Amino acid sequence: MRAAIVGAGIAGLACADALRAAGAKVILFDKARGIGGRMSTRRATTPRGEIAFDHGATHFTARSTDFRARVARWQADGCARAWPDAGQDAWIGIPTMNAPLKHMAQGHDVRLGAAVTALSRTDAGWFLHRERRRSGPFDIAVVAIPGEQAAPLLSLHDFGMARAAMAAHSRPIWSAMFAFGQPLGTTSAFIRGAAPVVCAVRGNARPQRAAAEHWVVQADWNWSEAHLADDPAVVCDLLLSELGALIGEPPPEPCFAAAQRWMFGQPSGSELGHLWNDAIGLGACGDWLTHGFVEHAWRSGHDLGAAIVAARALAGVER
C-alpha cells in the first residue's frame, strides 16, 4: 500500500507510524523547513549564544494507555522527560520540544519545504500537486494539516470531509521569545498567567537547555486576535510588560526579542476524531478533529492509521 500524508506534525507522523507498521510505503509532505508543527523549536543567535526557544506547545500530557506507552518509549530513547513544574503529568521533549517528533520521523520519507496545493485522483491512484511538480500515484491520501488548510484539498473529493474542515475554527496565539543578560527576579520555571497571558516559561530552567536566561510568553486567544495585525516588535514590547507584571517587577531590557504568530494556534475541536472514506482512499486527521492538544492530535493520527489498516486488510480478505 502506497500512502501519501500531507503534514508532518504529530498527527501525520502518528498515522505514518501505524501505516508503516502494517507494511505500507509512506511519504510525508510538509511545507515547513523542519519537523515539529506546533511542537516546533526556534533556534536563534543571541548575544548570549545560540538559544533554542520552545515557542509552540510548552509541554504535553500523557493520560491514555496508548499514548503513555508511546511517551515511555520516547523517555527510554532519551527524547522526552517528565516536567513537574507544569503539572503532575506534564512532559517535554529533550533537548528540545520537537525532539520526539524528530524521533518519530526517523525511518520515514519526509519531504520538507513541500507545500501541497491540490490533490487529484485517477484510475491509477492519488496524485499530490506542488508548484511545477506532481507526486504519485498513491493508493491512499491523508490530509493532516489544520482544518482551514485541509478544506480546499478535500473539497473536490469528499464534501462531508470538507464541510467538517470548514466548520473548524482556529484561534491565533502570539508567542514572544526573550533572552536576558541577567536572571529575572523569580525562581519560577512555569508561571500560569491571567488574561492576557496564558503562561510564561523560563527556558533555561528546563532540562538540557541553554544556560542563558531566556523566556517564552504566550498570549491568550482574545488578546492575540485583538493584536493579530500588530508588528512583532510591538507584540514583544507588550508581552514584555506583561511578563514584568507576572514576576512583580519590570524586567531588564532583553538582549534578544522575537515573536511568532501561530495563525492556527488553538482549534475549536470536535468529537469526530478522524475521517476516512474507504471507497476512494482519502482520510483526514489532526487536532481540529479532536480537542487541540498534543495527545489528542497523536490519537487522531494513530486511530486513522489503525482504521485504514483494518479497512484495507478486510478488503484484501474479501477479494
Backbone as CSV, one residue per row, in Angstrom:
resi,resn,N_x,N_y,N_z,CA_x,CA_y,CA_z,C_x,C_y,C_z
1,MET,0.845,-1.195,0.000,0.000,0.000,0.000,0.874,1.236,0.000
2,ARG,0.648,2.105,-0.961,1.402,3.357,-1.078,0.554,4.483,-0.496
3,ALA,1.126,5.188,0.476,0.370,6.213,1.186,1.086,7.548,1.127
4,ALA,0.325,8.607,0.876,0.844,9.977,0.934,0.150,10.706,2.070
5,ILE,0.929,11.396,2.902,0.383,12.155,4.018,0.810,13.606,3.870
6,VAL,-0.155,14.498,3.860,0.117,15.931,3.781,0.159,16.468,5.211
7,GLY,1.356,16.813,5.671,1.529,17.308,7.033,2.373,16.356,7.852
8,ALA,3.498,16.859,8.378,4.407,16.030,9.175,4.463,16.502,10.612
9,GLY,3.306,16.930,11.143,3.191,17.187,12.572,2.930,15.876,13.295
10,ILE,2.534,15.952,14.550,2.397,14.723,15.328,1.262,13.844,14.819
11,ALA,0.173,14.425,14.305,-0.921,13.617,13.780,-0.484,12.858,12.522
12,GLY,0.150,13.567,11.595,0.613,12.909,10.374,1.643,11.839,10.650
13,LEU,2.564,12.097,11.582,3.597,11.113,11.905,3.008,9.910,12.634
14,ALA,2.009,10.132,13.502,1.362,9.011,14.178,0.641,8.113,13.176
15,CYS,-0.011,8.718,12.205,-0.665,7.944,11.155,0.378,7.171,10.343
16,ALA,1.484,7.831,10.029,2.551,7.183,9.263,3.132,5.999,10.029
17,ASP,3.291,6.140,11.344,3.803,5.028,12.153,2.896,3.814,12.049
18,ALA,1.572,4.034,12.179,0.629,2.922,12.126,0.625,2.264,10.746
19,LEU,0.721,3.058,9.709,0.727,2.501,8.353,2.026,1.752,8.068
20,ARG,3.138,2.325,8.483,4.421,1.659,8.253,4.491,0.333,8.999
21,ALA,3.942,0.278,10.212,3.948,-0.955,10.989,3.192,-2.069,10.277
22,ALA,2.243,-1.690,9.411,1.475,-2.673,8.650,2.091,-2.956,7.285
23,GLY,3.254,-2.381,7.013,3.953,-2.664,5.766,3.731,-1.679,4.650
24,ALA,3.021,-0.581,4.914,2.776,0.409,3.869,4.034,1.209,3.568
25,LYS,4.118,1.704,2.354,5.177,2.623,1.945,4.606,4.040,2.045
26,VAL,5.183,4.840,2.934,4.602,6.135,3.274,5.565,7.262,2.914
27,ILE,5.022,8.318,2.316,5.770,9.558,2.109,4.979,10.696,2.731
28,LEU,5.649,11.495,3.552,5.024,12.663,4.170,5.530,13.928,3.495
29,PHE,4.622,14.872,3.256,4.942,16.152,2.632,4.566,17.271,3.602
30,ASP,5.497,18.197,3.822,5.220,19.304,4.740,5.829,20.581,4.174
31,LYS,5.091,21.672,4.288,5.571,22.930,3.732,6.668,23.573,4.567
32,ALA,6.799,23.161,5.828,7.780,23.774,6.724,9.196,23.318,6.393
33,ARG,10.159,24.023,6.980,11.566,23.673,6.770,12.064,22.654,7.782
34,GLY,11.275,22.401,8.828,11.698,21.456,9.850,10.517,20.716,10.436
35,ILE,10.810,19.649,11.168,9.796,18.826,11.808,9.298,19.524,13.077
36,GLY,8.015,19.422,13.345,7.560,19.921,14.637,6.137,20.414,14.696
37,GLY,5.638,21.102,13.652,4.317,21.697,13.764,4.287,22.667,14.931
38,ARG,3.237,22.562,15.770,3.156,23.449,16.928,4.005,22.948,18.098
39,MET,4.757,21.867,17.893,5.777,21.473,18.867,7.154,21.938,18.382
40,SER,7.157,22.948,17.555,8.393,23.418,16.949,9.312,24.100,17.949
41,THR,10.570,24.155,17.579,11.602,24.873,18.321,12.257,25.869,17.375
42,ARG,12.492,27.071,17.850,13.160,28.090,17.026,14.545,28.361,17.582
43,ARG,15.549,28.143,16.762,16.928,28.424,17.162,17.280,29.846,16.762
44,ALA,17.871,30.575,17.694,18.199,31.975,17.437,19.605,32.274,17.922
45,THR,20.311,33.080,17.158,21.629,33.559,17.560,21.443,34.834,18.363
46,THR,21.900,34.830,19.607,21.721,35.969,20.500,23.082,36.386,21.047
47,PRO,23.179,37.560,21.676,24.436,37.945,22.326,24.878,36.968,23.417
48,ARG,23.967,36.130,23.906,24.304,35.110,24.899,24.570,33.754,24.270
49,GLY,24.735,33.733,22.951,24.966,32.480,22.236,23.694,31.963,21.590
50,GLU,23.787,30.796,20.977,22.604,30.225,20.329,21.653,29.678,21.393
51,ILE,20.384,30.012,21.239,19.351,29.559,22.165,18.236,28.919,21.349
52,ALA,17.770,27.753,21.816,16.617,27.080,21.215,15.381,27.409,22.036
53,PHE,14.470,28.164,21.464,13.238,28.561,22.144,12.120,27.568,21.808
54,ASP,11.523,26.970,22.819,10.341,26.128,22.624,9.128,27.054,22.559
55,HIS,8.869,27.575,21.370,7.914,28.677,21.243,6.520,28.232,20.817
56,GLY,6.302,26.920,20.712,4.978,26.397,20.419,4.365,25.812,21.685
57,ALA,4.018,24.534,21.626,3.492,23.864,22.820,4.535,23.907,23.935
58,THR,4.119,24.316,25.122,5.065,24.416,26.238,5.340,23.061,26.875
59,HIS,4.366,22.137,26.794,4.503,20.800,27.358,3.353,19.962,26.808
60,PHE,3.318,18.700,27.158,2.188,17.858,26.774,1.886,16.887,27.909
61,THR,0.687,16.338,27.889,0.282,15.363,28.893,0.190,13.978,28.259
62,ALA,0.217,12.957,29.089,0.085,11.569,28.616,-0.869,10.856,29.565
63,ARG,-2.118,10.699,29.139,-3.150,10.145,30.023,-3.771,8.862,29.495
64,SER,-3.815,8.681,28.188,-4.375,7.453,27.636,-3.316,6.358,27.624
65,THR,-3.758,5.110,27.642,-2.832,3.977,27.736,-1.868,3.936,26.551
66,ASP,-2.399,4.090,25.344,-1.547,4.009,24.149,-0.524,5.129,24.113
67,PHE,-0.963,6.343,24.457,-0.025,7.460,24.384,0.995,7.393,25.508
68,ARG,0.599,6.908,26.664,1.584,6.720,27.733,2.665,5.731,27.295
69,ALA,2.271,4.690,26.564,3.259,3.731,26.056,4.179,4.396,25.043
70,ARG,3.617,5.257,24.203,4.425,5.980,23.218,5.420,6.903,23.918
71,VAL,4.961,7.623,24.940,5.829,8.534,25.673,6.905,7.762,26.438
72,ALA,6.552,6.599,26.956,7.540,5.775,27.663,8.678,5.371,26.727
73,ARG,8.352,5.111,25.478,9.416,4.782,24.503,10.271,6.002,24.216
74,TRP,9.639,7.174,24.138,10.432,8.399,23.966,11.364,8.594,25.153
75,GLN,10.839,8.369,26.344,11.660,8.536,27.530,12.834,7.557,27.522
76,ALA,12.578,6.312,27.160,13.640,5.312,27.118,14.704,5.663,26.092
77,ASP,14.279,6.326,25.013,15.218,6.715,23.961,15.846,8.080,24.223
78,GLY,15.531,8.694,25.359,16.180,9.942,25.757,15.681,11.188,25.080
79,CYS,14.460,11.152,24.521,13.969,12.362,23.840,12.737,12.961,24.516
80,ALA,12.383,12.490,25.715,11.288,13.088,26.481,11.553,12.874,27.958
81,ARG,11.028,13.802,28.759,11.228,13.724,30.201,10.044,14.394,30.902
82,ALA,9.668,13.823,32.048,8.625,14.462,32.844,9.093,15.841,33.298
83,TRP,8.163,16.792,33.351,8.486,18.158,33.763,7.425,18.626,34.748
84,PRO,7.574,18.269,36.012,6.527,18.540,37.000,6.269,20.016,37.254
85,ASP,7.161,20.911,36.825,6.910,22.344,37.014,5.590,22.771,36.383
86,ALA,5.193,22.094,35.290,3.948,22.451,34.603,2.768,21.595,35.037
87,GLY,2.979,20.657,35.941,1.893,19.794,36.393,2.368,18.373,36.619
88,GLN,1.576,17.616,37.333,1.976,16.264,37.723,2.208,15.346,36.531
89,ASP,1.412,15.508,35.467,1.545,14.618,34.311,2.076,15.350,33.078
90,ALA,2.869,16.384,33.287,3.420,17.164,32.185,4.745,16.571,31.705
91,TRP,4.944,16.623,30.399,6.162,16.107,29.761,6.680,17.154,28.787
92,ILE,7.995,17.093,28.516,8.602,17.937,27.491,9.569,17.101,26.662
93,GLY,9.878,17.610,25.466,10.895,16.973,24.640,12.287,17.313,25.132
94,ILE,13.236,16.414,24.883,14.636,16.590,25.277,15.526,16.336,24.074
95,PRO,16.426,17.274,23.718,16.725,18.535,24.388,15.851,19.699,23.927
96,THR,14.933,19.458,23.003,14.012,20.487,22.528,12.624,19.869,22.410
97,MET,11.596,20.706,22.335,10.232,20.185,22.282,9.983,19.342,21.038
98,ASN,10.668,19.627,19.947,10.413,18.858,18.730,11.211,17.559,18.653
99,ALA,12.005,17.247,19.701,12.813,16.027,19.670,11.974,14.758,19.514
100,PRO,10.823,14.610,20.203,10.024,13.405,19.980,9.549,13.256,18.541
101,LEU,9.206,14.386,17.900,8.743,14.306,16.519,9.887,13.964,15.573
102,LYS,11.070,14.489,15.845,12.228,14.092,15.048,12.487,12.601,15.196
103,HIS,12.279,12.105,16.413,12.449,10.677,16.659,11.426,9.875,15.852
104,MET,10.178,10.337,15.829,9.146,9.663,15.045,9.460,9.686,13.557
105,ALA,10.066,10.770,13.093,10.337,10.926,11.665,11.455,10.021,11.167
106,GLN,12.268,9.496,12.081,13.364,8.619,11.669,12.803,7.390,10.960
107,GLY,13.344,7.092,9.839,12.887,5.935,9.078,11.748,6.232,8.126
108,HIS,11.133,7.421,8.267,10.090,7.826,7.323,10.706,8.669,6.206
109,ASP,10.056,8.650,5.081,10.427,9.510,3.955,9.645,10.810,4.111
110,VAL,10.306,11.848,4.624,9.658,13.132,4.882,10.211,14.164,3.909
111,ARG,9.344,14.784,3.139,9.740,15.810,2.178,9.382,17.186,2.767
112,LEU,10.400,17.920,3.218,10.183,19.242,3.798,10.239,20.316,2.722
113,GLY,9.682,21.474,3.019,9.619,22.539,2.022,8.772,22.145,0.832
114,ALA,7.784,21.269,1.085,6.959,20.714,0.006,5.505,21.084,0.265
115,ALA,5.104,22.249,-0.173,3.739,22.729,0.034,2.818,22.103,-1.005
116,VAL,1.862,21.308,-0.567,0.913,20.652,-1.466,-0.251,21.608,-1.708
117,THR,-0.530,21.879,-2.971,-1.577,22.837,-3.320,-2.860,22.184,-3.804
118,ALA,-2.800,20.897,-4.184,-4.000,20.227,-4.685,-3.809,18.718,-4.654
119,LEU,-4.933,18.014,-4.591,-4.965,16.562,-4.730,-5.809,16.226,-5.953
120,SER,-5.400,15.203,-6.703,-6.215,14.716,-7.806,-6.215,13.199,-7.774
121,ARG,-7.252,12.606,-8.359,-7.388,11.157,-8.326,-7.767,10.649,-9.704
122,THR,-7.051,9.643,-10.156,-7.320,8.988,-11.432,-7.460,7.488,-11.178
123,ASP,-7.642,6.725,-12.237,-7.705,5.272,-12.090,-6.397,4.713,-11.527
124,ALA,-5.308,5.433,-11.733,-4.004,4.969,-11.234,-3.844,5.211,-9.743
125,GLY,-4.609,6.171,-9.184,-4.496,6.471,-7.772,-4.464,7.973,-7.518
126,TRP,-3.955,8.341,-6.341,-3.889,9.735,-5.918,-2.583,10.393,-6.360
127,PHE,-2.694,11.667,-6.721,-1.516,12.463,-7.052,-1.538,13.733,-6.201
128,LEU,-0.360,14.125,-5.736,-0.206,15.361,-4.970,0.486,16.383,-5.846
129,HIS,-0.070,17.592,-5.864,0.444,18.637,-6.739,1.128,19.720,-5.920
130,ARG,2.333,20.040,-6.325,3.086,21.150,-5.763,3.461,22.070,-6.912
131,GLU,4.111,23.154,-6.595,4.486,24.091,-7.650,5.374,23.383,-8.675
132,ARG,4.867,23.224,-9.873,5.582,22.631,-11.015,5.980,21.164,-10.783
133,ARG,5.365,20.519,-9.799,5.720,19.126,-9.521,4.456,18.334,-9.203
134,ARG,4.511,17.049,-9.543,3.422,16.144,-9.206,4.022,14.860,-8.663
135,SER,3.469,14.359,-7.551,3.964,13.135,-6.937,2.851,12.102,-6.916
136,GLY,3.181,10.858,-7.196,2.205,9.786,-7.198,2.548,8.740,-8.242
137,PRO,1.682,7.766,-8.421,0.377,7.615,-7.759,0.502,6.962,-6.386
138,PHE,-0.517,7.209,-5.545,-0.615,6.613,-4.221,-1.969,5.921,-4.097
139,ASP,-1.991,4.860,-3.313,-3.252,4.156,-3.086,-4.166,4.936,-2.149
140,ILE,-3.578,5.615,-1.180,-4.374,6.417,-0.250,-3.709,7.770,-0.054
141,ALA,-4.523,8.743,0.319,-4.021,10.082,0.638,-4.614,10.503,1.981
142,VAL,-3.782,11.066,2.835,-4.206,11.531,4.156,-3.844,13.006,4.285
143,VAL,-4.789,13.797,4.768,-4.575,15.221,4.981,-4.475,15.454,6.487
144,ALA,-3.296,15.860,6.948,-3.021,16.010,8.385,-2.522,17.413,8.678
145,ILE,-3.313,18.401,8.291,-2.989,19.815,8.471,-4.208,20.507,9.076
146,PRO,-4.086,21.756,9.549,-5.239,22.439,10.150,-6.459,22.441,9.237
147,GLY,-7.633,22.447,9.858,-8.867,22.357,9.089,-9.006,23.418,8.018
148,GLU,-8.605,24.649,8.330,-8.714,25.730,7.347,-7.862,25.451,6.108
149,GLN,-6.731,24.764,6.295,-5.869,24.428,5.167,-6.309,23.129,4.504
150,ALA,-6.943,22.252,5.277,-7.380,20.968,4.731,-8.588,21.119,3.807
151,ALA,-9.477,22.055,4.106,-10.736,22.165,3.375,-10.553,22.261,1.856
152,PRO,-9.670,23.119,1.336,-9.521,23.197,-0.126,-9.024,21.887,-0.752
153,LEU,-8.197,21.132,-0.040,-7.693,19.874,-0.586,-8.772,18.805,-0.607
154,LEU,-9.678,18.845,0.359,-10.714,17.823,0.476,-11.942,18.122,-0.368
155,SER,-12.177,19.386,-0.689,-13.476,19.828,-1.204,-13.863,19.180,-2.530
156,LEU,-12.929,18.838,-3.376,-13.260,18.260,-4.679,-13.494,16.758,-4.619
157,HIS,-13.270,16.156,-3.463,-13.301,14.700,-3.392,-14.286,14.145,-2.373
158,ASP,-14.514,14.847,-1.267,-15.457,14.389,-0.251,-16.029,15.620,0.432
159,PHE,-17.264,15.969,0.059,-17.822,17.215,0.582,-18.079,17.122,2.077
160,GLY,-18.400,15.927,2.577,-18.613,15.771,4.015,-17.363,16.087,4.800
161,MET,-16.223,15.597,4.329,-14.945,15.918,4.980,-14.663,17.404,4.886
162,ALA,-14.867,17.962,3.693,-14.597,19.383,3.501,-15.487,20.235,4.400
163,ARG,-16.751,19.823,4.557,-17.674,20.571,5.415,-17.204,20.533,6.866
164,ALA,-16.715,19.375,7.309,-16.182,19.273,8.670,-14.973,20.186,8.846
165,ALA,-14.121,20.228,7.824,-12.935,21.084,7.893,-13.318,22.559,7.897
166,MET,-14.321,22.906,7.104,-14.747,24.303,7.050,-15.416,24.741,8.353
167,ALA,-15.966,23.767,9.094,-16.600,24.095,10.369,-15.575,24.343,11.472
168,ALA,-14.346,23.900,11.241,-13.293,24.108,12.239,-12.896,25.582,12.266
169,HIS,-12.715,26.084,13.455,-12.290,27.488,13.608,-11.110,27.528,14.567
170,SER,-9.974,27.970,14.062,-8.770,28.032,14.889,-8.559,29.450,15.391
171,ARG,-8.135,29.553,16.634,-7.823,30.844,17.232,-6.316,31.073,17.170
172,PRO,-5.889,32.292,16.902,-4.452,32.582,16.825,-3.829,32.687,18.211
173,ILE,-2.530,32.488,18.271,-1.767,32.648,19.506,-0.460,33.360,19.183
174,TRP,-0.170,34.421,19.901,1.130,35.084,19.810,2.048,34.494,20.886
175,SER,3.277,34.143,20.486,4.320,33.746,21.430,5.487,34.713,21.288
176,ALA,5.964,35.229,22.405,7.124,36.122,22.397,8.302,35.422,23.055
177,MET,9.483,35.617,22.480,10.713,34.988,22.968,11.687,36.067,23.418
178,PHE,12.252,35.900,24.611,13.166,36.891,25.157,14.405,36.212,25.722
179,ALA,15.562,36.823,25.490,16.807,36.441,26.167,17.309,37.650,26.935
180,PHE,17.857,37.403,28.125,18.304,38.478,29.007,19.766,38.262,29.405
181,GLY,20.421,39.363,29.710,21.812,39.287,30.160,21.955,38.962,31.622
182,GLN,20.843,38.921,32.350,20.874,38.624,33.782,19.590,37.912,34.164
183,PRO,19.580,37.136,35.244,18.369,36.428,35.658,17.265,37.396,36.061
184,LEU,16.033,36.994,35.805,14.892,37.773,36.272,14.668,37.503,37.756
185,GLY,13.926,38.365,38.385,13.742,38.275,39.824,12.697,37.261,40.244
186,THR,12.795,36.053,39.752,11.905,34.971,40.149,12.629,33.654,39.962
187,THR,12.282,32.684,40.793,12.860,31.345,40.642,11.897,30.406,39.922
188,SER,10.739,30.913,39.541,9.736,30.067,38.889,10.197,29.638,37.504
189,ALA,9.844,28.401,37.152,10.137,27.895,35.812,8.921,27.974,34.906
190,PHE,7.730,27.955,35.498,6.485,27.961,34.725,5.461,28.768,35.491
191,ILE,5.005,29.856,34.885,4.046,30.734,35.537,2.758,30.736,34.723
192,ARG,1.679,30.286,35.337,0.377,30.377,34.678,-0.140,31.794,34.866
193,GLY,-0.476,32.426,33.759,-0.881,33.814,33.831,-2.384,33.981,33.846
194,ALA,-2.794,35.195,33.992,-4.185,35.595,33.806,-4.228,36.457,32.563
195,ALA,-5.423,36.606,31.967,-5.537,37.372,30.724,-4.756,38.691,30.855
196,PRO,-3.956,39.022,29.819,-3.922,38.400,28.500,-2.851,37.320,28.308
197,VAL,-2.195,36.876,29.366,-1.120,35.882,29.236,-1.622,34.521,29.687
198,VAL,-1.338,33.502,28.874,-1.663,32.129,29.264,-0.590,31.593,30.205
199,CYS,0.675,31.780,29.811,1.772,31.286,30.644,3.074,31.954,30.223
200,ALA,4.042,31.859,31.120,5.406,32.291,30.844,6.326,31.158,31.282
201,VAL,7.266,30.791,30.409,8.129,29.636,30.649,9.582,30.078,30.646
202,ARG,10.285,29.740,31.700,11.716,30.036,31.800,12.468,28.888,31.135
203,GLY,12.934,29.126,29.929,13.541,28.054,29.157,14.773,27.450,29.792
204,ASN,15.609,28.276,30.408,16.855,27.769,30.987,16.622,26.957,32.258
205,ALA,15.380,26.914,32.758,15.054,26.057,33.905,14.623,24.669,33.456
206,ARG,14.528,24.444,32.152,14.138,23.137,31.629,15.390,22.301,31.377
207,PRO,15.304,20.989,31.484,16.490,20.136,31.336,17.130,20.259,29.964
208,GLN,18.459,20.269,29.960,19.282,20.232,28.745,19.033,21.424,27.827
209,ARG,18.698,22.569,28.418,18.532,23.796,27.634,19.745,24.707,27.839
210,ALA,19.847,25.731,26.991,20.913,26.710,27.132,20.834,27.374,28.505
211,ALA,22.008,27.684,29.073,22.058,28.253,30.425,21.652,29.718,30.456
212,ALA,21.741,30.418,29.335,21.393,31.839,29.310,19.927,32.040,29.690
213,GLU,19.649,33.098,30.435,18.285,33.396,30.861,17.409,33.678,29.638
214,HIS,16.405,32.829,29.422,15.511,33.063,28.290,14.098,32.582,28.632
215,TRP,13.124,33.288,28.093,11.724,33.068,28.419,10.872,33.036,27.153
216,VAL,9.767,32.297,27.233,8.713,32.340,26.219,7.432,32.764,26.922
217,VAL,6.754,33.783,26.379,5.490,34.273,26.927,4.407,34.053,25.875
218,GLN,3.343,33.350,26.257,2.256,33.078,25.320,1.010,33.850,25.713
219,ALA,0.442,34.547,24.737,-0.783,35.320,24.969,-2.011,34.442,24.778
220,ASP,-3.145,34.885,25.307,-4.378,34.125,25.130,-5.007,34.452,23.774
221,TRP,-6.070,33.720,23.457,-6.688,33.838,22.132,-7.262,35.223,21.897
222,ASN,-7.998,35.744,22.894,-8.665,37.033,22.689,-7.657,38.152,22.447
223,TRP,-6.609,38.186,23.260,-5.580,39.210,23.082,-4.894,39.025,21.728
224,SER,-4.609,37.779,21.377,-3.915,37.511,20.111,-4.761,37.931,18.917
225,GLU,-6.065,37.703,18.990,-6.940,38.149,17.902,-6.994,39.664,17.828
226,ALA,-7.047,40.311,18.981,-7.107,41.776,19.003,-5.839,42.400,18.455
227,HIS,-4.714,41.693,18.576,-3.421,42.207,18.119,-2.892,41.430,16.908
228,LEU,-3.820,40.803,16.181,-3.434,39.904,15.089,-2.543,40.588,14.064
229,ALA,-2.845,41.839,13.733,-2.107,42.539,12.675,-0.950,43.371,13.203
230,ASP,-0.676,43.298,14.494,0.406,44.104,15.059,1.761,43.653,14.542
231,ASP,2.688,44.589,14.501,4.064,44.254,14.167,4.660,43.405,15.289
232,PRO,5.471,42.396,14.963,6.065,41.558,16.007,6.819,42.351,17.072
233,ALA,7.453,43.458,16.680,8.173,44.274,17.664,7.218,44.877,18.680
234,VAL,6.033,45.271,18.232,5.026,45.818,19.137,4.538,44.733,20.084
235,VAL,4.314,43.534,19.548,3.879,42.409,20.375,4.921,42.105,21.443
236,CYS,6.199,42.137,21.059,7.272,41.888,22.035,7.232,42.905,23.168
237,ASP,7.068,44.166,22.837,7.034,45.211,23.863,5.858,44.995,24.826
238,LEU,4.700,44.678,24.270,3.511,44.499,25.097,3.629,43.276,25.995
239,LEU,4.117,42.172,25.442,4.221,40.949,26.245,5.398,41.003,27.221
240,LEU,6.406,41.797,26.925,7.483,42.012,27.896,6.935,42.724,29.130
241,SER,6.068,43.690,28.902,5.435,44.385,30.018,4.574,43.432,30.837
242,GLU,3.867,42.514,30.146,3.042,41.533,30.848,3.906,40.556,31.643
243,LEU,5.081,40.221,31.121,5.999,39.358,31.869,6.424,40.047,33.158
244,GLY,6.695,41.339,33.076,7.041,42.090,34.275,5.928,42.049,35.313
245,ALA,4.678,42.142,34.843,3.552,42.080,35.768,3.464,40.712,36.439
246,LEU,3.807,39.663,35.712,3.753,38.321,36.277,4.807,38.105,37.360
247,ILE,6.015,38.639,37.136,7.092,38.399,38.098,7.139,39.464,39.190
248,GLY,6.344,40.533,39.013,6.229,41.537,40.068,7.263,42.633,40.023
249,GLU,7.985,42.756,38.929,8.955,43.853,38.788,9.270,44.042,37.311
250,PRO,9.660,45.242,36.896,9.985,45.464,35.486,11.179,44.612,35.071
251,PRO,11.071,43.854,33.981,12.207,43.051,33.540,13.284,43.931,32.930
252,PRO,14.537,43.474,32.925,15.585,44.249,32.248,15.360,44.243,30.740
253,GLU,16.067,45.106,30.071,15.972,45.160,28.611,16.503,43.846,28.045
254,PRO,15.726,43.156,27.220,16.220,41.893,26.655,17.329,42.139,25.635
255,CYS,18.251,41.200,25.557,19.285,41.277,24.520,18.828,40.602,23.232
256,PHE,17.694,39.920,23.302,17.075,39.331,22.100,15.578,39.277,22.339
257,ALA,14.815,39.638,21.308,13.358,39.560,21.380,12.803,39.235,19.996
258,ALA,11.852,38.334,19.955,11.197,37.974,18.701,9.814,37.446,19.033
259,ALA,8.919,37.460,18.057,7.558,36.977,18.276,7.137,36.088,17.120
260,GLN,6.350,35.073,17.443,5.794,34.139,16.464,4.282,34.186,16.552
261,ARG,3.635,34.405,15.421,2.179,34.397,15.374,1.721,33.047,14.828
262,TRP,1.083,32.261,15.696,0.524,30.971,15.285,-0.916,31.213,14.824
263,MET,-1.126,31.253,13.513,-2.456,31.555,12.988,-3.470,30.482,13.357
264,PHE,-3.025,29.229,13.446,-3.935,28.128,13.776,-3.541,27.535,15.125
265,GLY,-3.323,28.425,16.095,-2.769,28.008,17.371,-3.671,27.098,18.182
266,GLN,-4.973,27.360,18.197,-5.887,26.559,19.023,-7.181,26.322,18.259
267,PRO,-7.403,25.090,17.761,-8.631,24.813,17.022,-9.826,24.657,17.942
268,SER,-11.007,24.875,17.386,-12.231,24.731,18.163,-12.461,23.296,18.583
269,GLY,-12.022,22.340,17.747,-12.118,20.931,18.095,-13.484,20.328,17.810
270,SER,-13.552,18.995,17.857,-14.805,18.275,17.629,-14.673,16.889,18.232
271,GLU,-15.724,16.105,18.098,-15.706,14.728,18.596,-15.507,13.720,17.465
272,LEU,-15.173,14.184,16.275,-15.065,13.280,15.127,-13.850,12.356,15.221
273,GLY,-12.778,12.832,15.785,-11.575,12.004,15.959,-10.718,11.915,14.722
274,HIS,-11.262,11.338,13.669,-10.585,11.268,12.369,-11.644,10.999,11.311
275,LEU,-11.268,11.142,10.050,-12.184,10.931,8.932,-11.553,9.963,7.944
276,TRP,-12.367,9.043,7.393,-11.845,8.072,6.436,-12.940,7.681,5.455
277,ASN,-12.655,7.824,4.170,-13.522,7.395,3.074,-12.821,6.243,2.371
278,ASP,-13.211,5.035,2.730,-12.515,3.867,2.192,-12.775,3.675,0.705
279,ALA,-13.928,4.157,0.225,-14.265,3.964,-1.179,-13.262,4.632,-2.107
280,ILE,-12.727,5.768,-1.681,-11.757,6.469,-2.532,-10.367,6.524,-1.912
281,GLY,-10.215,6.022,-0.686,-8.895,6.010,-0.056,-8.417,7.376,0.389
282,LEU,-9.311,8.146,1.011,-8.972,9.504,1.454,-9.273,9.639,2.942
283,GLY,-8.326,10.206,3.688,-8.516,10.380,5.126,-8.061,11.742,5.596
284,ALA,-8.457,12.078,6.808,-8.025,13.332,7.439,-7.866,13.097,8.931
285,CYS,-6.866,13.748,9.514,-6.640,13.661,10.946,-6.013,14.963,11.412
286,GLY,-5.988,15.151,12.723,-5.397,16.369,13.274,-6.159,16.838,14.493
287,ASP,-5.583,17.812,15.185,-6.209,18.267,16.424,-7.517,19.008,16.197
288,TRP,-7.795,19.468,14.982,-9.070,20.111,14.708,-10.230,19.116,14.740
289,LEU,-9.906,17.822,14.679,-10.923,16.785,14.766,-11.078,16.248,16.184
290,THR,-10.259,16.776,17.101,-10.334,16.342,18.491,-10.422,17.578,19.382
291,HIS,-9.431,17.766,20.261,-9.546,18.856,21.220,-8.292,19.717,21.328
292,GLY,-7.462,19.705,20.306,-6.425,20.726,20.211,-5.181,20.533,21.033
293,PHE,-4.983,19.377,21.650,-3.789,19.162,22.447,-2.911,18.093,21.802
294,VAL,-1.642,18.051,22.203,-0.673,17.147,21.589,-1.150,15.705,21.645
295,GLU,-1.583,15.257,22.821,-2.019,13.869,22.965,-3.201,13.555,22.056
296,HIS,-4.153,14.476,21.957,-5.319,14.247,21.113,-4.947,14.239,19.634
297,ALA,-4.000,15.082,19.246,-3.544,15.078,17.852,-2.895,13.742,17.510
298,TRP,-2.061,13.243,18.429,-1.451,11.927,18.214,-2.527,10.855,18.094
299,ARG,-3.520,10.909,18.975,-4.597,9.924,18.953,-5.346,9.944,17.626
300,SER,-5.607,11.135,17.103,-6.312,11.260,15.831,-5.553,10.557,14.705
301,GLY,-4.249,10.813,14.609,-3.456,10.182,13.560,-3.299,8.690,13.762
302,HIS,-3.045,8.293,15.003,-2.875,6.869,15.317,-4.144,6.086,14.986
303,ASP,-5.292,6.617,15.391,-6.550,5.911,15.154,-6.903,5.867,13.673
304,LEU,-6.594,6.935,12.942,-6.835,6.901,11.500,-5.972,5.831,10.845
305,GLY,-4.689,5.766,11.209,-3.824,4.747,10.646,-4.348,3.348,10.917
306,ALA,-4.815,3.115,12.158,-5.359,1.800,12.503,-6.624,1.501,11.707
307,ALA,-7.475,2.523,11.497,-8.699,2.322,10.724,-8.388,1.986,9.268
308,ILE,-7.393,2.643,8.709,-7.010,2.364,7.325,-6.483,0.933,7.196
309,VAL,-5.613,0.551,8.118,-5.045,-0.797,8.082,-6.146,-1.843,8.192
310,ALA,-7.097,-1.637,9.112,-8.176,-2.597,9.290,-9.062,-2.668,8.051
311,ALA,-9.394,-1.521,7.463,-10.258,-1.499,6.292,-9.589,-2.164,5.100
312,ARG,-8.328,-1.883,4.892,-7.639,-2.442,3.738,-7.347,-3.933,3.922
313,ALA,-7.099,-4.353,5.154,-6.889,-5.780,5.407,-8.167,-6.563,5.142
314,LEU,-9.319,-6.016,5.579,-10.595,-6.661,5.353,-10.913,-6.722,3.864
315,ALA,-10.619,-5.624,3.154,-10.872,-5.598,1.717,-10.039,-6.656,1.015
316,GLY,-8.789,-6.845,1.475,-7.928,-7.858,0.871,-8.448,-9.255,1.089
317,VAL,-9.011,-9.531,2.282,-9.584,-10.854,2.565,-10.800,-11.080,1.684
318,GLU,-11.633,-10.060,1.538,-12.844,-10.222,0.759,-12.554,-10.467,-0.704
319,ARG,-11.494,-9.833,-1.198,-11.152,-10.042,-2.604,-10.629,-11.447,-2.829
